[in-house]
């Protein structure tokens, strides 16, 4: 399966999940077209890693960069050209990237549903009136979408992986199907699953870090961490930071975005069992 080769180390002994020594990793939840929040959060992350010496740096995006928010085109262009110093970038595919790429590949029947769940905002960011698209014949609508999305953007999205593993952590967009070996996980589950993943409390052999399901705050459970805090809905974009057995959170909020000073929220914890009040 694409992405499963990206392995950075064996799990550490002990109860707390850990990264391999010498790494610092940040994972960013669903951006959904909020380029304003993304710009602030990237600045926070760059400041955070600057004080961490010579550790090898990894930045993971958990998917759903596009749709719903007003700046999908701006988000894609920013990240397509983003080159932070001494940092490995990992991009995972979400269900929203999947749908757009399936449309570009000719599945015109998906266009009406896509427009309803965020594609309209995406098209506006590329200069297309979604109302006009709705009135077009399917073949003409497909030509319009293909003309609007730059080839460089489509190629960038096509290069995304489905999962990434680092030490005791597995990063995916939506989750995994409990009880299925990692190598046998279906791509559809990695990008779309909610239940039974969200309410399952069995140990997976790693800590799953995911987005896809919105919560008002970070959701820490014994076997997973959800960091989709609703950038487009609640105005908060969250990143998880990891080094050794420590983890912490950085956030950019809409309330601070206009001043250029995003909210900084560090919650350092090496415990496994912190569960938010909105636990699934």
Buried (B, 14 or more C-beta within 10 A) or exposed (E): BEBBEBEBBEBBEEEBBBBBEEBBBBBBBBBBBBBBBBBBBBBBBBEBBEEEEEBBBBBBBBBBBBBBBBBBBBBBBBBBEEEEEEBBEBBBBBBBBBBBBBBBEEEBEBBEEBBEEBBBBBBBBBEBEBEEBEEBEEEEBBEBBBEBBBEEBBEBBEEBBBBBBBBBBBBBBBBBBBEEEBEEBBBEBBBBBEEEBBEBEEEBEBBBBBBBBBBEBBBBBEBBBBBBBBBBBBBBBBBBBBBBBBBBBBBBBBEBBEEEEBBBBEBEBEEBEBEBEEBB
